[in-house]
Amino acid sequence: MNRVDRSELLPLGTYEQIRERFRQRVIALKRRRRLELGAHMSLVFENHDTVLHQIQEMLRAERISDERAIAHEVETYNELIPNEGELSATLFIEYEQAEERSRMLRSFASLRDAVRLRVGERTVTARFATHFGEELDRLPAVNYLRFAPGKQIAAELRNPDFAARIEIAHADYPQLLDLPRELRHELANDLD
């Protein structure tokens, strides 16, 4: 999957003119690429367009126009784009009450080994990105994951005879969810 190139980014004024249409298109895309994992978690699988949108929105929100700062944003967000044979996702953990959120994020420290993609007979455990300064005894509320199932799994994702699921094998939050047809199609395209 291609990384976002600096030449794709619009100047702030030009982006403002097309922002609403672009935003609506990416919202529809993310809807197909989102999987609700129970009441308190969701996964959004990233691709070139979701990352391009995030970069444009960051430049807009922070009013960034300095070329070095733009290059930094492009480099940072391009880390979310999967490599060949990989899938990349952002895991959101959401609890409204601060006390419960804090307790669960500590409990979820061991979640780093417990999120799996199951397609047919294959099981692929997600790799969580670790960021400088991150506390390893608790999980952040926003996490970046990579699955490396290989390109050959794309055909199985397209074939409804093969089960495709996300599993969370954690004692405090067990989940086993089928991937919807639209999401399977999106992920198969990512792997092709």
PAKOL-162668 format. One record per residue: z, x, y of N, C-alpha, C in turn; residue in one letter. Coordinates in Angstrom, 3 decimals. Each point is the difference from the previous one (the first is absolute). Example, Ala and Ser with C-alpha at 12.3 -4.5 7.8 and 13.67 -1.06 7.14 Angstrom:
<recs>
[[7.800 13.190 -5.690] [0.000 -0.890 1.190] [0.000 0.900 1.200] 'a'] [[-0.720 -0.350 1.050] [0.060 0.820 1.190] [0.730 -0.770 1.090] 's'] 
</recs>
This chain:
<recs>
[[0.000 0.854 -1.174] [0.000 -0.854 1.174] [0.000 0.901 1.238] 'm'] [[-0.826 -0.345 0.949] [-0.141 0.819 1.201] [1.230 -0.092 0.891] 'n'] [[0.366 1.140 0.565] [1.055 0.065 0.992] [-0.540 -0.554 1.329] 'r'] [[0.912 -0.409 0.862] [-0.394 -0.436 1.343] [-0.392 1.241 0.794] 'v'] [[-1.156 -0.073 0.639] [-0.492 1.100 0.821] [0.241 -0.324 1.470] 'd'] [[0.261 0.998 0.790] [0.248 -0.188 1.434] [-1.124 -0.792 0.668] 'r'] [[-1.222 0.198 -0.471] [-1.143 -0.678 0.624] [0.033 -1.519 -0.192] 's'] [[0.788 -0.496 -0.944] [0.095 -1.443 -0.234] [0.937 -0.701 0.981] 'e'] [[0.846 0.759 0.660] [1.000 -0.590 0.889] [-0.609 -0.365 1.338] 'l'] [[0.326 -1.192 0.447] [-0.517 -0.493 1.276] [0.942 0.375 1.141] 'l'] [[-0.554 0.244 1.197] [0.857 0.188 1.170] [0.839 -1.269 0.203] 'p'] [[1.156 0.149 0.628] [0.933 -1.123 0.145] [-0.646 -1.227 0.635] 'l'] [[-0.769 0.171 1.060] [-0.634 -1.138 0.669] [-1.000 -0.716 -0.899] 'g'] [[-0.782 0.752 -0.720] [-0.980 -0.584 -0.919] [0.709 -0.709 -1.144] 't'] [[1.067 0.624 -0.511] [0.752 -0.622 -1.093] [0.592 -1.338 0.424] 'y'] [[0.501 -0.065 1.231] [0.570 -1.258 0.490] [-1.027 -1.133 -0.067] 'e'] [[-1.251 0.320 0.253] [-1.055 -1.023 0.014] [-0.272 -0.582 -1.388] 'q'] [[0.167 0.806 -1.038] [-0.303 -0.486 -1.352] [1.258 -0.185 -0.850] 'i'] [[1.154 0.307 0.577] [1.242 0.036 -0.754] [0.276 -1.276 -0.784] 'r'] [[-0.112 -1.144 0.617] [0.379 -1.242 -0.684] [-0.880 -0.251 -1.222] 'e'] [[-1.297 0.222 0.118] [-0.897 -0.194 -1.156] [0.316 1.004 -1.106] 'r'] [[0.195 1.250 0.379] [0.305 1.049 -0.978] [1.332 -0.291 -0.677] 'f'] [[0.988 -0.367 0.791] [1.327 -0.324 -0.510] [-0.059 -1.149 -1.006] 'r'] [[-0.744 -1.049 0.316] [-0.120 -1.144 -0.912] [-0.676 0.406 -1.315] 'q'] [[-1.003 0.863 0.101] [-0.680 0.475 -1.214] [0.951 0.809 -0.878] 'r'] [[0.815 0.865 0.619] [0.919 0.831 -0.773] [1.162 -0.840 -0.554] 'v'] [[0.439 -1.000 0.738] [1.037 -0.902 -0.518] [-0.507 -0.689 -1.265] 'i'] [[-1.239 -0.481 0.019] [-0.584 -0.638 -1.189] [-0.110 1.005 -1.151] 'a'] [[-0.389 1.222 0.311] [-0.094 1.056 -1.007] [1.370 0.283 -0.604] 'l'] [[1.006 0.157 0.857] [1.348 0.301 -0.500] [0.555 -1.154 -0.822] 'k'] [[-0.367 -1.208 0.315] [0.450 -1.154 -0.790] [-0.481 0.148 -1.450] 'r'] [[-1.238 0.463 -0.180] [-0.539 0.209 -1.354] [0.639 1.196 -0.682] 'r'] [[0.516 0.922 0.797] [0.520 1.262 -0.530] [1.530 0.030 -0.076] 'r'] [[0.638 -1.134 0.272] [1.468 -0.090 0.002] [0.475 -0.685 -1.274] 'r'] [[1.105 0.518 -0.530] [0.657 -0.617 -1.142] [1.475 -0.164 0.340] 'l'] [[0.449 -1.245 0.016] [1.421 -0.280 0.221] [0.743 0.329 -1.286] 'e'] [[1.025 0.818 0.110] [0.796 0.425 -1.150] [1.370 -0.674 0.094] 'l'] [[0.035 -1.265 -0.264] [1.249 -0.728 0.150] [0.264 -0.294 1.464] 'g'] [[1.264 -0.314 0.294] [0.377 -0.458 1.337] [0.169 1.130 1.017] 'a'] [[0.152 1.244 -0.465] [0.390 1.062 0.931] [-0.910 1.223 0.022] 'h'] [[-1.101 -0.045 -0.736] [-0.917 1.145 -0.001] [-1.432 -0.491 -0.006] 'm'] [[-0.857 0.828 0.566] [-1.436 -0.241 -0.107] [-0.719 1.342 0.006] 's'] [[-1.167 0.000 -0.620] [-0.869 1.172 -0.042] [-1.298 -0.362 0.718] 'l'] [[-0.464 0.885 0.863] [-1.320 -0.135 0.596] [-0.789 1.238 -0.400] 'v'] [[-1.094 -0.228 -0.722] [-0.840 1.119 -0.417] [-0.896 0.387 1.167] 'f'] [[0.020 1.287 0.323] [-0.706 0.523 1.170] [-1.419 0.422 -0.354] 'e'] [[-0.877 -0.086 0.985] [-1.346 0.549 -0.117] [-0.445 0.495 1.376] 'n'] [[-1.242 0.399 0.100] [-0.512 0.551 1.256] [0.216 -0.959 1.172] 'h'] [[-0.332 -1.276 -0.181] [0.070 -0.949 1.117] [1.438 -0.312 0.413] 'd'] [[0.930 -0.077 -0.966] [1.392 -0.258 0.382] [0.557 1.172 0.791] 't'] [[-0.402 1.194 -0.382] [0.478 1.202 0.705] [-0.657 0.127 1.370] 'v'] [[-1.290 -0.276 0.084] [-0.682 0.022 1.306] [0.695 -0.954 0.965] 'l'] [[0.328 -1.181 -0.477] [0.698 -0.983 0.834] [1.358 0.529 0.454] 'h'] [[0.748 0.613 -0.921] [1.318 0.525 0.370] [-0.116 1.091 1.064] 'q'] [[-0.996 0.850 -0.132] [-0.179 1.064 0.999] [-0.354 -0.606 1.357] 'i'] [[-0.974 -0.920 0.024] [-0.386 -0.621 1.272] [1.195 -0.698 0.649] 'q'] [[0.803 -0.696 -0.803] [1.160 -0.702 0.545] [1.054 0.970 0.520] 'e'] [[0.186 1.113 -0.674] [0.962 1.002 0.471] [-0.476 0.607 1.324] 'm'] [[-1.270 0.329 0.083] [-0.536 0.550 1.254] [0.169 -1.007 1.127] 'l'] [[-0.239 -1.264 -0.303] [0.140 -1.053 1.010] [1.455 -0.166 0.422] 'r'] [[0.899 -0.112 -0.966] [1.417 -0.253 0.294] [0.622 1.142 0.799] 'a'] [[-0.370 1.224 -0.354] [0.579 1.175 0.655] [-0.852 0.506 1.163] 'e'] [[-1.134 -0.684 0.252] [-0.929 0.394 1.073] [-0.396 1.473 -0.149] 'r'] [[-0.337 0.390 -1.205] [-0.344 1.394 -0.310] [-1.468 0.235 0.327] 'i'] [[-0.257 1.028 0.829] [-1.375 0.367 0.318] [-0.223 1.517 -0.086] 's'] [[1.068 0.761 -0.112] [-0.105 1.454 -0.135] [-0.607 0.329 -1.367] 'd'] [[-1.014 0.844 -0.016] [-0.728 0.307 -1.241] [0.903 0.607 -1.082] 'e'] [[0.938 0.846 0.380] [0.901 0.585 -1.009] [0.890 -1.070 -0.614] 'r'] [[0.474 -0.919 0.829] [0.846 -1.087 -0.506] [-0.809 -0.945 -0.884] 'a'] [[-1.238 -0.258 0.366] [-0.873 -0.839 -0.827] [-0.232 0.679 -1.353] 'i'] [[-0.291 1.296 0.027] [-0.223 0.746 -1.249] [1.234 -0.061 -0.896] 'a'] [[1.182 0.070 0.609] [1.244 -0.091 -0.774] [0.124 -1.360 -0.677] 'h'] [[-0.302 -1.072 0.721] [0.071 -1.354 -0.578] [-0.999 -0.154 -1.146] 'e'] [[-1.218 0.505 0.196] [-1.017 -0.086 -1.041] [0.471 0.755 -1.248] 'v'] [[0.495 1.204 0.190] [0.479 0.805 -1.132] [1.162 -0.692 -0.712] 'e'] [[0.941 -0.522 0.759] [1.179 -0.652 -0.585] [-0.386 -1.232 -0.800] 't'] [[-0.778 -0.883 0.596] [-0.354 -1.247 -0.679] [-1.010 0.199 -1.129] 'y'] [[-0.823 1.027 0.078] [-0.929 0.265 -1.092] [0.717 0.328 -1.305] 'n'] [[1.269 0.370 0.086] [0.794 0.235 -1.213] [0.140 -1.272 -0.830] 'e'] [[-0.212 -1.169 0.615] [0.106 -1.270 -0.718] [-1.262 -0.331 -0.798] 'l'] [[-1.087 0.687 0.249] [-1.248 -0.279 -0.708] [0.037 0.713 -1.347] 'i'] [[-0.263 -0.748 -1.069] [0.099 0.605 -1.330] [-1.118 1.000 -0.275] 'p'] [[0.316 0.961 -0.843] [-0.992 0.952 -0.483] [-0.799 -0.664 -1.122] 'n'] [[-1.031 0.664 -0.450] [-0.823 -0.530 -1.090] [0.869 -0.276 -1.226] 'e'] [[-0.176 -1.174 -0.584] [0.753 -0.375 -1.189] [1.407 -0.470 0.281] 'g'] [[0.323 -0.161 1.283] [1.343 -0.426 0.390] [-0.037 -1.334 0.738] 'e'] [[1.161 -0.625 0.034] [0.263 -1.156 0.846] [1.191 0.345 0.857] 'l'] [[-0.004 -0.485 1.217] [1.073 0.288 0.944] [0.543 -1.317 0.520] 's'] [[1.321 -0.072 0.153] [0.608 -1.249 0.464] [1.202 0.299 0.885] 'a'] [[0.288 -0.966 0.861] [1.225 0.040 0.795] [0.929 -1.050 -0.583] 't'] [[1.213 0.424 -0.333] [1.027 -0.886 -0.541] [0.970 -0.346 1.121] 'l'] [[0.135 -1.292 0.268] [0.922 -0.488 1.020] [1.204 -0.627 -0.689] 'f'] [[1.193 0.395 0.421] [1.243 -0.581 -0.507] [0.650 -0.716 1.167] 'i'] [[0.238 -1.305 -0.171] [0.436 -0.815 1.134] [1.211 -0.858 -0.360] 'e'] [[1.104 0.316 0.627] [1.219 -0.802 -0.063] [0.423 -0.280 1.430] 'y'] [[0.264 -1.241 0.307] [0.351 -0.367 1.377] [1.370 0.514 0.408] 'e'] [[0.974 -0.104 -0.875] [1.369 0.395 0.324] [0.160 1.517 -0.140] 'q'] [[0.472 0.637 1.055] [0.102 1.468 0.034] [0.877 0.542 -1.127] 'a'] [[1.108 -0.656 -0.277] [0.906 0.482 -1.047] [-0.668 -0.046 -1.373] 'e'] [[-0.644 -1.119 -0.300] [-0.693 -0.123 -1.282] [-1.157 0.995 -0.083] 'e'] [[-0.750 0.160 1.088] [-1.110 0.947 0.036] [0.498 1.412 -0.298] 'r'] [[1.083 0.401 0.646] [0.548 1.335 -0.206] [0.435 0.204 -1.454] 's'] [[0.669 -0.996 -0.549] [0.476 0.088 -1.386] [-1.182 0.096 -0.973] 'r'] [[-1.024 -0.830 0.218] [-1.139 -0.010 -0.907] [-0.841 1.272 0.130] 'm'] [[-0.162 0.528 1.200] [-0.767 1.236 0.157] [0.694 1.165 -0.709] 'l'] [[1.320 -0.021 -0.035] [0.717 1.019 -0.785] [-0.230 -0.221 -1.495] 'r'] [[0.073 -1.252 -0.422] [-0.249 -0.325 -1.401] [-1.419 0.395 -0.407] 's'] [[-0.946 -0.143 0.929] [-1.402 0.262 -0.308] [-0.371 1.480 0.028] 'f'] [[0.961 0.899 0.179] [-0.320 1.429 -0.052] [-0.692 0.339 -1.321] 'a'] [[0.398 -0.660 -1.066] [-0.596 0.261 -1.313] [-1.311 -0.766 -0.217] 's'] [[-0.421 -0.782 0.964] [-1.272 -0.725 -0.102] [-1.181 0.967 -0.027] 'l'] [[0.202 1.211 0.469] [-1.079 0.993 0.066] [-0.646 0.258 -1.363] 'r'] [[0.700 -0.325 -1.075] [-0.546 0.197 -1.353] [-0.275 -1.315 -0.704] 'd'] [[0.016 -1.117 0.732] [0.024 -1.299 -0.669] [-1.116 -0.961 0.395] 'a'] [[-0.979 0.453 0.795] [-1.096 -0.880 0.387] [-1.233 0.434 -0.783] 'v'] [[-0.560 -0.950 -0.750] [-1.084 0.344 -0.915] [-1.163 -0.975 0.115] 'r'] [[-1.186 0.532 -0.177] [-1.212 -0.785 -0.130] [-0.337 -0.025 -1.486] 'l'] [[-0.179 -1.208 -0.537] [-0.361 -0.155 -1.411] [-1.350 -0.702 -0.067] 'r'] [[-0.980 0.684 -0.590] [-1.324 -0.585 -0.192] [-0.378 0.227 -1.456] 'v'] [[-0.191 -1.117 -0.712] [-0.275 0.117 -1.429] [1.145 0.729 -0.668] 'g'] [[-0.310 1.058 -0.713] [1.013 0.792 -0.711] [0.546 1.158 0.841] 'e'] [[-0.530 0.167 1.208] [0.402 1.139 0.829] [1.133 -0.369 0.939] 'r'] [[0.903 0.944 0.176] [1.094 -0.139 0.959] [-0.007 1.227 0.889] 't'] [[-0.032 -0.235 1.307] [-0.020 1.091 0.977] [1.192 -0.193 0.932] 'v'] [[0.885 0.977 0.051] [1.163 -0.053 0.879] [-0.392 0.489 1.391] 't'] [[0.439 -0.737 1.002] [-0.292 0.365 1.387] [0.727 1.278 0.382] 'a'] [[-0.649 0.789 0.840] [0.644 1.164 0.623] [0.337 -0.397 1.425] 'r'] [[1.260 0.116 0.355] [0.447 -0.312 1.355] [-0.131 1.247 0.860] 'f'] [[-0.543 -0.159 1.189] [-0.035 1.107 0.960] [1.420 0.218 0.516] 'a'] [[0.368 1.245 0.159] [1.291 0.342 0.582] [-0.268 0.657 1.339] 't'] [[0.694 -0.467 1.015] [-0.235 0.502 1.348] [1.161 0.885 0.448] 'h'] [[-0.319 0.952 0.853] [0.998 0.918 0.535] [1.179 -0.788 0.564] 'f'] [[1.196 0.382 -0.389] [1.203 -0.645 0.513] [0.405 -1.258 -0.746] 'g'] [[-0.776 -0.401 -0.995] [0.307 -1.222 -0.752] [1.242 0.216 -0.862] 'e'] [[0.858 -0.993 -0.012] [1.196 0.047 -0.833] [-0.384 -0.375 -1.423] 'e'] [[0.300 0.861 -0.964] [-0.399 -0.282 -1.373] [0.972 -0.931 -0.715] 'l'] [[1.159 -0.283 0.618] [0.953 -0.922 -0.622] [-0.227 -1.445 0.435] 'd'] [[-1.067 -0.236 0.750] [-0.392 -1.358 0.389] [-1.505 -0.013 0.215] 'r'] [[-0.590 -1.155 -0.137] [-1.432 -0.141 0.196] [-0.257 -0.536 1.401] 'l'] [[-1.014 0.493 0.698] [-0.343 -0.601 1.293] [-0.517 -1.430 -0.202] 'p'] [[-0.025 -0.769 1.062] [-0.497 -1.372 -0.074] [-1.527 -0.042 -0.111] 'a'] [[-0.673 1.074 0.428] [-1.452 0.102 -0.123] [-0.299 1.275 -0.787] 'v'] [[-0.778 -0.157 -1.068] [-0.291 1.115 -0.896] [-1.487 0.068 -0.278] 'n'] [[-0.483 1.224 -0.204] [-1.408 0.220 -0.298] [-0.109 0.479 -1.439] 'y'] [[-0.813 -0.716 -0.790] [-0.121 0.253 -1.425] [-1.432 0.336 -0.364] 'l'] [[-0.137 0.775 -1.072] [-1.315 0.278 -0.575] [0.064 -0.244 -1.501] 'r'] [[-1.039 -0.628 -0.485] [-0.198 -0.165 -1.435] [-1.253 0.797 -0.339] 'f'] [[0.007 0.695 -1.131] [-1.174 0.782 -0.402] [-0.503 -0.483 -1.366] 'a'] [[-0.617 -1.182 -0.048] [-0.461 -0.529 -1.279] [-1.338 0.585 -0.466] 'p'] [[-0.739 0.644 0.905] [-1.329 0.503 -0.329] [-1.061 -1.052 0.248] 'g'] [[-1.224 0.452 0.170] [-1.110 -0.893 0.332] [-0.358 -0.956 -1.134] 'k'] [[0.211 0.408 -1.247] [-0.415 -0.799 -1.137] [0.728 -1.335 -0.091] 'q'] [[1.119 -0.137 0.670] [0.765 -1.247 -0.058] [-0.644 -1.120 0.824] 'i'] [[-0.963 0.342 0.852] [-0.665 -1.007 0.844] [-0.633 -1.096 -0.851] 'a'] [[-0.657 0.369 -1.095] [-0.642 -1.008 -0.864] [1.040 -0.935 -0.609] 'a'] [[1.141 0.522 -0.363] [1.056 -0.840 -0.569] [0.581 -0.948 1.045] 'e'] [[0.089 0.446 1.242] [0.480 -0.882 1.060] [-0.964 -1.163 0.216] 'l'] [[-1.280 0.231 -0.189] [-1.001 -1.061 0.181] [-0.062 -0.953 -1.193] 'r'] [[0.511 0.434 -1.133] [-0.087 -0.782 -1.229] [1.264 -0.850 -0.168] 'n'] [[-0.117 -1.331 0.068] [1.190 -0.857 -0.107] [0.670 0.048 -1.373] 'p'] [[-0.663 0.605 -0.988] [0.625 0.130 -1.320] [1.101 1.058 -0.017] 'd'] [[0.024 0.856 1.017] [1.036 1.024 0.112] [1.074 -0.489 0.965] 'f'] [[1.249 0.060 -0.421] [1.107 -0.339 0.897] [0.104 1.089 1.060] 'a'] [[0.351 -0.389 1.221] [0.219 0.954 1.088] [1.233 -0.466 0.758] 'a'] [[1.022 0.852 0.014] [1.284 -0.389 0.569] [0.642 1.152 0.770] 'r'] [[0.899 -0.406 0.895] [0.927 0.954 0.616] [1.369 -0.286 -0.598] 'i'] [[0.658 1.048 -0.403] [1.346 -0.122 -0.573] [0.983 0.774 0.870] 'e'] [[1.138 -0.605 0.231] [1.127 0.720 0.579] [1.076 -0.003 -1.079] 'i'] [[0.258 1.172 -0.539] [0.970 0.148 -1.082] [1.311 0.526 0.583] 'a'] [[0.639 -0.850 0.785] [1.257 0.365 0.664] [1.020 -1.085 -0.298] 'h'] [[1.194 0.390 -0.386] [1.024 -0.967 -0.419] [0.336 -1.020 1.086] 'a'] [[-0.048 0.402 1.269] [0.348 -0.907 1.093] [-1.172 -0.821 0.528] 'd'] [[-1.216 0.267 -0.500] [-1.150 -0.723 0.534] [-1.160 0.023 -1.012] 'y'] [[0.226 -0.496 -1.207] [-1.087 0.043 -1.001] [-1.116 -0.979 0.344] 'p'] [[-1.235 0.477 -0.098] [-1.170 -0.835 0.277] [-1.119 0.405 -0.952] 'q'] [[-0.790 -0.966 -0.404] [-1.242 0.246 -0.727] [-0.978 -1.062 0.484] 'l'] [[-0.951 0.414 0.833] [-0.889 -0.939 0.669] [-1.458 0.300 -0.288] 'l'] [[-0.740 -1.051 -0.344] [-1.439 0.138 -0.197] [-0.681 0.266 1.339] 'd'] [[-1.009 0.853 -0.028] [-0.804 0.231 1.191] [-0.987 -1.152 0.135] 'l'] [[-0.060 -0.640 1.168] [-0.980 -1.069 0.205] [-1.433 0.535 -0.115] 'p'] [[-0.927 -0.881 -0.336] [-1.403 0.362 -0.201] [-0.570 0.742 1.207] 'r'] [[0.255 -0.506 1.212] [-0.532 0.657 1.205] [0.527 1.420 0.149] 'e'] [[1.284 0.195 -0.282] [0.584 1.336 0.108] [-0.593 0.925 -1.067] 'l'] [[-0.166 -0.506 -1.207] [-0.613 0.807 -1.064] [-1.386 0.472 0.438] 'r'] [[-0.775 -0.892 0.597] [-1.342 0.345 0.463] [0.058 1.078 1.088] 'h'] [[0.914 -0.170 0.955] [0.160 1.002 1.076] [0.345 1.375 -0.587] 'e'] [[0.946 0.030 -0.930] [0.428 1.272 -0.580] [-1.113 0.647 -0.836] 'l'] [[-0.742 -0.826 -0.726] [-1.135 0.533 -0.757] [-1.017 0.642 0.942] 'a'] [[-0.265 -0.645 1.127] [-0.913 0.581 0.998] [0.542 1.310 0.543] 'n'] [[1.312 0.073 0.212] [0.597 1.251 0.488] [-0.235 1.140 -0.969] 'd'] [[0.054 -0.299 -1.288] [-0.111 1.031 -1.024] [-1.452 0.402 -0.277] 'l'] [[-0.955 -0.874 0.323] [-1.426 0.309 -0.226] [-0.515 1.018 0.994] 'd'] 
</recs>
